[in-house]
Amino acid sequence: MTGTAKVGTAGQRRAVFAVDQDAALAALEEAWADGGCHAFSAGHGTWSAISSAGQVRTGATPDELDRKIRAYWQARQSQGAGR
């Protein structure tokens, strides 16, 4: 099943489940820049972020990338709490 929805400009259509890449990247950066992730990007079906330690996190969707960053961040917090 495919569908389209109108977007701002007359005549342009976007698939219903298409992601607004710029908005999603901006949201990820806003959410995680202070959490140690930088250099967010998306291309060819892969979303990625680089941590301040140089580790790369990837996901097939912005939500998957967000979950992986969150898991990484929570693991770091748990390790720091035990010290």
N, C-alpha and C positions, 0 to 999 in steps of 0.2 A: 504494500500500500504506500503510495506516495502522495504527498500533498504540498501545497504551496500556500504561503501567506503573504499578504501585501506588506511591504516595508515602506519607509518614508517617501521615497521617490516614486512618482507615478509611473506605472508600467513595470517597475522592478519587482521581482518575486524572489522569495527565498524559501527553500524547503522548510517545512514546519519545524523539524528537529535540527536544523542547521544552527551552528553556534556562531555568535557574533565574536569573532576571534579577538578583535581589538578590545572589546568590553571584557571578555573573559581574561585576557592577559592583564589588563588593568586591575581587575578584581583580585587576581592571584597575587600580583605585586603589592597591592594595598594590604592584603591579608598577611603576607609572609615576608615582606622586605625586612621588617624588624625582627622576624623569627629566624633570620640567618640564611634566607634564600634570595638569590639575585639572578639576573640574566634570564628572565622567563622568555620562552619562545614556543612557537607552534609551527609545524610544517610537515607535510606528507603524512598526516594522521598521527603524529607524535607530538605531545605536549611535554615541555621540559623546563626544569629549573636547576640552577647550579647553586649549591650551598656555599657559604663563605669559606668552607674548608675545601672547596673544589670538587665536591661529590655531585654527581648528576642524578637527578630524580626524573623519571619519565612516566607518562601515562598515555593511554589512548584517547582520553577525554579530559577536559579541565577538572571534572569531578574526581576522576581516578588519580590525577596528579595531586589534587588537593588532599585526598585521603593518604597518599604515600608521604607527602610532606608532613602531614599531621602525625602520622605514625612515627616518622623519623624524629620529629620535634618532641613527641611524648617520650620516646626512648631516651633521648638526650636529657630530658628533664628528670627521668627516673634515675639515670646514672649519676647525675649531679646531686640528687637528693641523698644518695647513699654514701657520699664522700664526706 
